[in-house]
Structures are given as structure tokens and as C-alpha cells.
Amino acid sequence: MGQTLTIALSKGRILEDTLPLLASAGIEPAEDPDASRRLVLPTNRAEVQLVIVRATDVPTYVAHGGADLGVAGKDTLLEHGGAGLYEPLDLGIARCRLMVAGYPGTTERLRRPRVATKFVNISRRYFAEQGRQAELIKLYGSMELAPIVGLADLIVDLVDTGNTLRANGLEPLATIAPISARLVVNRAAMKMKHRLIEPVTRALGEAVNERDRSTVE
Ligand code: AMP
């Protein structure tokens, strides 16, 4: 039997922005992933299938070989740690920034801030690199609420327009990292399925370059 290629994607922004790039690379789902409840979607190419997983699970699926390729935000990859993964391509989609935010002026005043975030690993590293102590409070959503109700002094969250922060009386205080979605590849599959993976990676790279050229013009 021939080899198959499994690509892990998550619904929402990443799926929306990745499908046109995959289409340029000659891969199209056989049915609309947004309308479908199926978690495994065949494509127009018999040897390629898509699997739909939670965004934070994409690195886990790919690292353990449950998928050969995946698309994940750099935030998710930094939080996961990236063991077992190659990251050959910045797809330049789902762009935003990972930021520290709080009430104006908060960062400078506090010696040991309480920081609410779903990115506890990234935040721990960030404050440790600055030689600052922080008490990390893990949340799964609505981080902006934490300073309002006194649960935390600061938050670490993704910021795009800044509207969510502003609407809650918070402001960005520092950027931890610029974020965009990346193509990730299982390290073993990169060798064992090179014949299948290399053309897809190359075609996606060309699609990204083509898109960027046409947006500059
Ligand atoms: P904004 O109000 O435009 O700054 O967007 C901030 C909200 O959208 C936060 O709740 C973020 O978690 C979420 N967000 C913004 N950009 C992204 C992204 N690229 N990927 C995932 N979530 C995002």
C-alpha cells in the first residue's frame, strides 16, 4: 500500500487562511470542513487527508505522529515546546502579538505580579529571563476579566487590534513575541515520507511567496 499524508488543522482563523494555501498546493478537502462534523476529511488527492483537531492539540498530534504535517500558531508552538517537530515554513497567516497587558503603568510598580494567562510556560520563561518573579494563574479564556475582578495584576494574551484590551480598560505593556501560523512536520515523517512531504512543503512555500508578492504590488 502507498503512503498516506495526514495534515492536522484547527477550525477557525487557521483553517480559513490555510485552505487557500493548500488549494494553491493542489490539495482541496472533498467536503466543506466548516459544514462537516467529520474529524477526518478526504481530499481530492487519494493519498492526502485532513484531520480537524483543537488548535492547542496540533503540536501534540504532529509530534507523536498522529498527523505528519500540521498548521499551528507560533504561540501554541512556543507553549508546547516544539519537541519532535520541524517548523519549516512561516505561513504568515493569523498574525498577532503575544503581549503582557494590564492597567496603565502596572508592570513597573509590581515586584511579584500575579499573571493570568493560558500561556503559563511562555510567561514563566519570559519573566524568568527578566529576572522577575511572577505568580502564574492558569486560565482557559477571558483573561481580560482577571485584572478587573482582582484575580491578577497582569495578563499575557494574544493581541490583534487591541480592541479587546481597550474595551476592558487595559493596555498593552510589552510584546513577548510576534505571532503567525507555522507549518510543522513530524521529525520521523520528514525522513520516512520525504517523497510526499517535500512537494507539499515546497508548493506551500511558493503559495506564500506568491501571495506576499501580490499583496506588495
Ligand atoms: P483584538 O481585540 O483584535 O486585539 O483581539 C484579541 C482577541 O482575539 C483575544 O481574545 C485573542 O485571544 C484573540 N486573537 C487575536 N488574534 C489572534 C490570533 N491570531 N489567533 C488566535 N486568537 C487571536
py3Dmol code that shows the C-alpha trace and the ligand (Angstrom):
import py3Dmol

protein = """\
ATOM      1  CA  MET A   1       0.000   0.000   0.000  1.00  0.00           C
ATOM      2  CA  GLY A   2       1.204   3.506  -0.767  1.00  0.00           C
ATOM      3  CA  GLN A   3       1.985   6.016   1.952  1.00  0.00           C
ATOM      4  CA  THR A   4      -0.645   8.478   3.134  1.00  0.00           C
ATOM      5  CA  LEU A   5      -0.130  12.035   4.314  1.00  0.00           C
ATOM      6  CA  THR A   6      -2.196  13.340   7.236  1.00  0.00           C
ATOM      7  CA  ILE A   7      -2.421  17.101   7.807  1.00  0.00           C
ATOM      8  CA  ALA A   8      -3.734  18.438  11.160  1.00  0.00           C
ATOM      9  CA  LEU A   9      -5.684  21.705  11.105  1.00  0.00           C
ATOM     10  CA  SER A  10      -7.876  23.524  13.624  1.00  0.00           C
ATOM     11  CA  LYS A  11     -11.188  25.201  12.846  1.00  0.00           C
ATOM     12  CA  GLY A  12     -11.432  28.996  12.787  1.00  0.00           C
ATOM     13  CA  ARG A  13      -8.848  31.504  11.628  1.00  0.00           C
ATOM     14  CA  ILE A  14      -6.155  28.928  10.824  1.00  0.00           C
ATOM     15  CA  LEU A  15      -8.445  26.695   8.745  1.00  0.00           C
ATOM     16  CA  GLU A  16      -9.885  29.677   6.874  1.00  0.00           C
ATOM     17  CA  ASP A  17      -6.463  31.053   5.957  1.00  0.00           C
ATOM     18  CA  THR A  18      -4.778  27.702   5.328  1.00  0.00           C
ATOM     19  CA  LEU A  19      -7.329  26.289   2.856  1.00  0.00           C
ATOM     20  CA  PRO A  20      -6.453  28.778   0.074  1.00  0.00           C
ATOM     21  CA  LEU A  21      -2.743  27.985   0.519  1.00  0.00           C
ATOM     22  CA  LEU A  22      -3.443  24.237   0.402  1.00  0.00           C
ATOM     23  CA  ALA A  23      -5.597  24.780  -2.704  1.00  0.00           C
ATOM     24  CA  SER A  24      -2.647  26.545  -4.377  1.00  0.00           C
ATOM     25  CA  ALA A  25      -0.598  23.489  -3.457  1.00  0.00           C
ATOM     26  CA  GLY A  26      -3.193  21.290  -5.206  1.00  0.00           C
ATOM     27  CA  ILE A  27      -4.908  19.953  -2.069  1.00  0.00           C
ATOM     28  CA  GLU A  28      -8.645  20.558  -1.548  1.00  0.00           C
ATOM     29  CA  PRO A  29     -10.959  18.914   1.001  1.00  0.00           C
ATOM     30  CA  ALA A  30     -13.635  16.697  -0.547  1.00  0.00           C
ATOM     31  CA  GLU A  31     -16.276  18.407   1.633  1.00  0.00           C
ATOM     32  CA  ASP A  32     -16.512  21.763   3.408  1.00  0.00           C
ATOM     33  CA  PRO A  33     -14.671  21.328   6.747  1.00  0.00           C
ATOM     34  CA  ASP A  34     -16.725  24.082   8.395  1.00  0.00           C
ATOM     35  CA  ALA A  35     -20.029  22.433   7.497  1.00  0.00           C
ATOM     36  CA  SER A  36     -18.853  18.897   8.256  1.00  0.00           C
ATOM     37  CA  ARG A  37     -18.786  17.184  11.625  1.00  0.00           C
ATOM     38  CA  ARG A  38     -16.297  14.642  10.383  1.00  0.00           C
ATOM     39  CA  LEU A  39     -12.878  14.788  12.005  1.00  0.00           C
ATOM     40  CA  VAL A  40     -11.120  13.021   9.125  1.00  0.00           C
ATOM     41  CA  LEU A  41     -11.652  14.644   5.750  1.00  0.00           C
ATOM     42  CA  PRO A  42     -10.549  13.074   2.494  1.00  0.00           C
ATOM     43  CA  THR A  43      -9.173  15.414  -0.153  1.00  0.00           C
ATOM     44  CA  ASN A  44      -9.034  15.494  -3.951  1.00  0.00           C
ATOM     45  CA  ARG A  45      -5.731  13.640  -3.586  1.00  0.00           C
ATOM     46  CA  ALA A  46      -6.243   9.974  -2.643  1.00  0.00           C
ATOM     47  CA  GLU A  47      -3.064   9.871  -0.521  1.00  0.00           C
ATOM     48  CA  VAL A  48      -3.765  13.085   1.453  1.00  0.00           C
ATOM     49  CA  GLN A  49      -6.280  13.503   4.309  1.00  0.00           C
ATOM     50  CA  LEU A  50      -7.018  16.346   6.722  1.00  0.00           C
ATOM     51  CA  VAL A  51      -7.771  15.863  10.417  1.00  0.00           C
ATOM     52  CA  ILE A  52      -9.551  18.551  12.415  1.00  0.00           C
ATOM     53  CA  VAL A  53      -8.281  18.953  16.000  1.00  0.00           C
ATOM     54  CA  ARG A  54      -8.201  21.628  18.686  1.00  0.00           C
ATOM     55  CA  ALA A  55      -5.618  24.342  17.971  1.00  0.00           C
ATOM     56  CA  THR A  56      -3.618  23.525  21.115  1.00  0.00           C
ATOM     57  CA  ASP A  57      -3.585  19.821  20.192  1.00  0.00           C
ATOM     58  CA  VAL A  58      -1.998  20.301  16.736  1.00  0.00           C
ATOM     59  CA  PRO A  59       1.635  20.145  18.024  1.00  0.00           C
ATOM     60  CA  THR A  60       0.809  17.027  20.074  1.00  0.00           C
ATOM     61  CA  TYR A  61      -0.767  15.197  17.125  1.00  0.00           C
ATOM     62  CA  VAL A  62       2.152  16.045  14.854  1.00  0.00           C
ATOM     63  CA  ALA A  63       4.919  15.406  17.430  1.00  0.00           C
ATOM     64  CA  HIS A  64       3.521  11.929  18.181  1.00  0.00           C
ATOM     65  CA  GLY A  65       2.867  11.027  14.546  1.00  0.00           C
ATOM     66  CA  GLY A  66      -0.949  11.174  14.726  1.00  0.00           C
ATOM     67  CA  ALA A  67      -0.506  13.585  11.813  1.00  0.00           C
ATOM     68  CA  ASP A  68       2.511  14.091   9.556  1.00  0.00           C
ATOM     69  CA  LEU A  69       2.001  17.821   8.992  1.00  0.00           C
ATOM     70  CA  GLY A  70       0.064  20.494  10.822  1.00  0.00           C
ATOM     71  CA  VAL A  71      -0.581  24.202  10.984  1.00  0.00           C
ATOM     72  CA  ALA A  72      -0.276  25.844  14.396  1.00  0.00           C
ATOM     73  CA  GLY A  73       0.116  29.353  15.782  1.00  0.00           C
ATOM     74  CA  LYS A  74       3.610  30.236  16.991  1.00  0.00           C
ATOM     75  CA  ASP A  75       2.026  30.905  20.417  1.00  0.00           C
ATOM     76  CA  THR A  76       0.810  27.303  20.581  1.00  0.00           C
ATOM     77  CA  LEU A  77       4.213  26.028  19.453  1.00  0.00           C
ATOM     78  CA  LEU A  78       6.128  28.107  21.996  1.00  0.00           C
ATOM     79  CA  GLU A  79       3.796  26.927  24.748  1.00  0.00           C
ATOM     80  CA  HIS A  80       4.124  23.282  23.642  1.00  0.00           C
ATOM     81  CA  GLY A  81       7.923  23.500  23.420  1.00  0.00           C
ATOM     82  CA  GLY A  82       8.262  22.068  19.897  1.00  0.00           C
ATOM     83  CA  ALA A  83       9.960  18.727  20.769  1.00  0.00           C
ATOM     84  CA  GLY A  84       9.637  16.246  17.886  1.00  0.00           C
ATOM     85  CA  LEU A  85       8.672  18.960  15.409  1.00  0.00           C
ATOM     86  CA  TYR A  86      10.274  20.667  12.453  1.00  0.00           C
ATOM     87  CA  GLU A  87       8.971  24.122  11.670  1.00  0.00           C
ATOM     88  CA  PRO A  88       9.981  24.634   8.038  1.00  0.00           C
ATOM     89  CA  LEU A  89       7.640  27.421   6.977  1.00  0.00           C
ATOM     90  CA  ASP A  90       6.095  30.620   8.322  1.00  0.00           C
ATOM     91  CA  LEU A  91       2.716  30.761   6.568  1.00  0.00           C
ATOM     92  CA  GLY A  92       2.295  34.446   7.521  1.00  0.00           C
ATOM     93  CA  ILE A  93      -1.362  33.927   8.470  1.00  0.00           C
ATOM     94  CA  ALA A  94      -3.289  34.535  11.733  1.00  0.00           C
ATOM     95  CA  ARG A  95      -0.831  37.278  12.614  1.00  0.00           C
ATOM     96  CA  CYS A  96      -0.964  38.967  16.021  1.00  0.00           C
ATOM     97  CA  ARG A  97       1.306  39.617  19.011  1.00  0.00           C
ATOM     98  CA  LEU A  98       1.686  37.853  22.318  1.00  0.00           C
ATOM     99  CA  MET A  99       1.681  40.653  24.877  1.00  0.00           C
ATOM    100  CA  VAL A 100       1.756  41.500  28.543  1.00  0.00           C
ATOM    101  CA  ALA A 101      -1.153  43.778  29.380  1.00  0.00           C
ATOM    102  CA  GLY A 102      -2.611  45.397  32.447  1.00  0.00           C
ATOM    103  CA  TYR A 103      -3.863  48.659  33.809  1.00  0.00           C
ATOM    104  CA  PRO A 104      -1.640  51.516  32.620  1.00  0.00           C
ATOM    105  CA  GLY A 105       1.709  51.537  34.439  1.00  0.00           C
ATOM    106  CA  THR A 106       1.199  48.242  36.251  1.00  0.00           C
ATOM    107  CA  THR A 107       4.361  46.414  35.146  1.00  0.00           C
ATOM    108  CA  GLU A 108       6.826  48.832  36.661  1.00  0.00           C
ATOM    109  CA  ARG A 109       5.195  49.054  40.025  1.00  0.00           C
ATOM    110  CA  LEU A 110       4.945  45.422  40.984  1.00  0.00           C
ATOM    111  CA  ARG A 111       7.709  43.248  42.352  1.00  0.00           C
ATOM    112  CA  ARG A 112       5.897  39.915  42.125  1.00  0.00           C
ATOM    113  CA  PRO A 113       2.913  40.345  39.812  1.00  0.00           C
ATOM    114  CA  ARG A 114       0.092  37.814  39.642  1.00  0.00           C
ATOM    115  CA  VAL A 115      -0.202  36.983  35.936  1.00  0.00           C
ATOM    116  CA  ALA A 116      -3.322  35.372  34.455  1.00  0.00           C
ATOM    117  CA  THR A 117      -2.785  33.522  31.183  1.00  0.00           C
ATOM    118  CA  LYS A 118      -3.297  30.353  29.228  1.00  0.00           C
ATOM    119  CA  PHE A 119       0.365  30.601  28.186  1.00  0.00           C
ATOM    120  CA  VAL A 120       1.951  29.624  31.507  1.00  0.00           C
ATOM    121  CA  ASN A 121       5.130  28.106  30.033  1.00  0.00           C
ATOM    122  CA  ILE A 122       5.851  31.108  27.805  1.00  0.00           C
ATOM    123  CA  SER A 123       5.072  33.527  30.648  1.00  0.00           C
ATOM    124  CA  ARG A 124       7.259  31.681  33.141  1.00  0.00           C
ATOM    125  CA  ARG A 125      10.178  31.835  30.690  1.00  0.00           C
ATOM    126  CA  TYR A 126       9.526  35.496  29.865  1.00  0.00           C
ATOM    127  CA  PHE A 127       9.534  36.710  33.474  1.00  0.00           C
ATOM    128  CA  ALA A 128      12.461  34.426  34.424  1.00  0.00           C
ATOM    129  CA  GLU A 129      14.553  35.837  31.547  1.00  0.00           C
ATOM    130  CA  GLN A 130      13.980  39.300  33.013  1.00  0.00           C
ATOM    131  CA  GLY A 131      14.986  38.074  36.461  1.00  0.00           C
ATOM    132  CA  ARG A 132      11.490  38.854  37.724  1.00  0.00           C
ATOM    133  CA  GLN A 133       9.323  36.654  39.869  1.00  0.00           C
ATOM    134  CA  ALA A 134       5.707  36.198  38.864  1.00  0.00           C
ATOM    135  CA  GLU A 135       2.854  34.156  40.237  1.00  0.00           C
ATOM    136  CA  LEU A 136       1.187  32.456  37.273  1.00  0.00           C
ATOM    137  CA  ILE A 137      -2.537  31.793  37.241  1.00  0.00           C
ATOM    138  CA  LYS A 138      -3.691  29.409  34.510  1.00  0.00           C
ATOM    139  CA  LEU A 139      -6.920  30.394  32.750  1.00  0.00           C
ATOM    140  CA  TYR A 140      -8.549  28.921  29.645  1.00  0.00           C
ATOM    141  CA  GLY A 141     -10.224  32.102  28.358  1.00  0.00           C
ATOM    142  CA  SER A 142     -11.450  35.658  29.078  1.00  0.00           C
ATOM    143  CA  MET A 143      -8.072  36.653  30.506  1.00  0.00           C
ATOM    144  CA  GLU A 144      -9.077  40.333  30.334  1.00  0.00           C
ATOM    145  CA  LEU A 145     -11.515  39.754  33.170  1.00  0.00           C
ATOM    146  CA  ALA A 146      -8.812  38.729  35.653  1.00  0.00           C
ATOM    147  CA  PRO A 147      -7.413  42.233  36.450  1.00  0.00           C
ATOM    148  CA  ILE A 148     -10.942  43.696  36.576  1.00  0.00           C
ATOM    149  CA  VAL A 149     -12.074  41.359  39.357  1.00  0.00           C
ATOM    150  CA  GLY A 150      -8.716  41.464  41.157  1.00  0.00           C
ATOM    151  CA  LEU A 151      -7.695  37.918  40.281  1.00  0.00           C
ATOM    152  CA  ALA A 152      -4.456  39.101  38.647  1.00  0.00           C
ATOM    153  CA  ASP A 153      -2.312  42.211  38.149  1.00  0.00           C
ATOM    154  CA  LEU A 154      -1.283  41.398  34.593  1.00  0.00           C
ATOM    155  CA  ILE A 155      -2.382  39.174  31.756  1.00  0.00           C
ATOM    156  CA  VAL A 156      -0.442  37.550  28.938  1.00  0.00           C
ATOM    157  CA  ASP A 157      -2.629  37.174  25.860  1.00  0.00           C
ATOM    158  CA  LEU A 158      -2.790  37.450  22.086  1.00  0.00           C
ATOM    159  CA  VAL A 159      -3.483  40.958  20.825  1.00  0.00           C
ATOM    160  CA  ASP A 160      -4.524  41.833  17.299  1.00  0.00           C
ATOM    161  CA  THR A 161      -6.257  45.223  17.045  1.00  0.00           C
ATOM    162  CA  GLY A 162      -6.085  45.916  20.803  1.00  0.00           C
ATOM    163  CA  ASN A 163      -9.854  46.441  20.882  1.00  0.00           C
ATOM    164  CA  THR A 164     -10.480  43.711  23.446  1.00  0.00           C
ATOM    165  CA  LEU A 165      -7.903  45.222  25.825  1.00  0.00           C
ATOM    166  CA  ARG A 166      -9.230  48.769  25.354  1.00  0.00           C
ATOM    167  CA  ALA A 167     -12.838  47.669  25.855  1.00  0.00           C
ATOM    168  CA  ASN A 168     -11.810  46.353  29.279  1.00  0.00           C
ATOM    169  CA  GLY A 169      -9.717  49.355  30.362  1.00  0.00           C
ATOM    170  CA  LEU A 170      -6.406  47.545  29.856  1.00  0.00           C
ATOM    171  CA  GLU A 171      -3.437  48.491  27.735  1.00  0.00           C
ATOM    172  CA  PRO A 172      -0.556  46.600  26.145  1.00  0.00           C
ATOM    173  CA  LEU A 173       2.591  46.942  28.270  1.00  0.00           C
ATOM    174  CA  ALA A 174       5.174  44.772  26.490  1.00  0.00           C
ATOM    175  CA  THR A 175       5.454  42.467  23.474  1.00  0.00           C
ATOM    176  CA  ILE A 176       6.688  38.950  24.192  1.00  0.00           C
ATOM    177  CA  ALA A 177       6.685  37.696  20.579  1.00  0.00           C
ATOM    178  CA  PRO A 178       5.210  38.436  17.152  1.00  0.00           C
ATOM    179  CA  ILE A 179       2.900  35.529  16.251  1.00  0.00           C
ATOM    180  CA  SER A 180       1.876  33.865  12.982  1.00  0.00           C
ATOM    181  CA  ALA A 181       0.847  30.364  11.970  1.00  0.00           C
ATOM    182  CA  ARG A 182       3.586  27.895  11.027  1.00  0.00           C
ATOM    183  CA  LEU A 183       3.736  24.650   9.109  1.00  0.00           C
ATOM    184  CA  VAL A 184       5.026  21.899  11.396  1.00  0.00           C
ATOM    185  CA  VAL A 185       6.271  18.469  10.358  1.00  0.00           C
ATOM    186  CA  ASN A 186       6.789  15.285  12.356  1.00  0.00           C
ATOM    187  CA  ARG A 187      10.557  14.646  12.519  1.00  0.00           C
ATOM    188  CA  ALA A 188      10.354  10.943  11.639  1.00  0.00           C
ATOM    189  CA  ALA A 189       7.841  11.561   8.825  1.00  0.00           C
ATOM    190  CA  MET A 190      10.174  14.192   7.345  1.00  0.00           C
ATOM    191  CA  LYS A 191      12.594  11.317   6.621  1.00  0.00           C
ATOM    192  CA  MET A 192      10.203   8.388   6.043  1.00  0.00           C
ATOM    193  CA  LYS A 193       7.691  10.304   3.901  1.00  0.00           C
ATOM    194  CA  HIS A 194      10.056  12.778   2.304  1.00  0.00           C
ATOM    195  CA  ARG A 195       8.732  11.904  -1.172  1.00  0.00           C
ATOM    196  CA  LEU A 196       5.224  13.067  -0.146  1.00  0.00           C
ATOM    197  CA  ILE A 197       6.109  15.892   2.234  1.00  0.00           C
ATOM    198  CA  GLU A 198       8.756  17.723   0.219  1.00  0.00           C
ATOM    199  CA  PRO A 199       6.480  18.706  -2.729  1.00  0.00           C
ATOM    200  CA  VAL A 200       3.711  19.868  -0.366  1.00  0.00           C
ATOM    201  CA  THR A 201       6.133  21.974   1.700  1.00  0.00           C
ATOM    202  CA  ARG A 202       7.655  23.444  -1.468  1.00  0.00           C
ATOM    203  CA  ALA A 203       4.254  24.220  -3.026  1.00  0.00           C
ATOM    204  CA  LEU A 204       3.057  25.869   0.211  1.00  0.00           C
ATOM    205  CA  GLY A 205       6.235  27.972   0.304  1.00  0.00           C
ATOM    206  CA  GLU A 206       5.613  29.077  -3.282  1.00  0.00           C
ATOM    207  CA  ALA A 207       1.951  29.876  -2.484  1.00  0.00           C
ATOM    208  CA  VAL A 208       3.064  32.028   0.475  1.00  0.00           C
ATOM    209  CA  ASN A 209       5.637  33.874  -1.688  1.00  0.00           C
ATOM    210  CA  GLU A 210       3.096  34.378  -4.461  1.00  0.00           C
ATOM    211  CA  ARG A 211       0.502  35.752  -2.003  1.00  0.00           C
ATOM    212  CA  ASP A 212       3.066  38.102  -0.438  1.00  0.00           C
ATOM    213  CA  ARG A 213       4.224  39.342  -3.872  1.00  0.00           C
ATOM    214  CA  SER A 214       0.661  40.125  -4.919  1.00  0.00           C
ATOM    215  CA  THR A 215      -0.116  41.972  -1.654  1.00  0.00           C
ATOM    216  CA  VAL A 216       3.001  44.160  -2.010  1.00  0.00           C
ATOM    217  CA  GLU A 217       2.160  45.139  -5.623  1.00  0.00           C
TER     218      GLU A 217
END
"""
ligand_1 = """\
23
AMP
P -8.137 42.147 19.378
O -9.322 42.640 20.158
O -8.251 42.376 17.898
O -6.815 42.649 19.929
O -8.115 40.545 19.506
C -7.844 39.989 20.741
C -8.627 38.737 20.965
O -8.636 37.891 19.835
C -8.004 37.956 22.091
O -9.015 37.332 22.844
C -7.124 36.951 21.404
O -7.035 35.753 22.168
C -7.807 36.742 20.056
N -6.838 36.712 18.946
C -6.335 37.762 18.288
N -5.511 37.386 17.299
C -5.489 36.036 17.329
C -4.812 35.031 16.539
N -4.002 35.354 15.534
N -5.047 33.747 16.858
C -5.870 33.418 17.863
N -6.526 34.312 18.643
C -6.346 35.606 18.378
"""
view = py3Dmol.view(width=600, height=400)
view.addModel(protein, "pdb")
view.setStyle({"model": 0}, {"cartoon": {"style": "trace"}})
view.addModel(ligand_1, "xyz")
view.setStyle({"model": 1}, {"stick": {}})
view.zoomTo()
view.show()
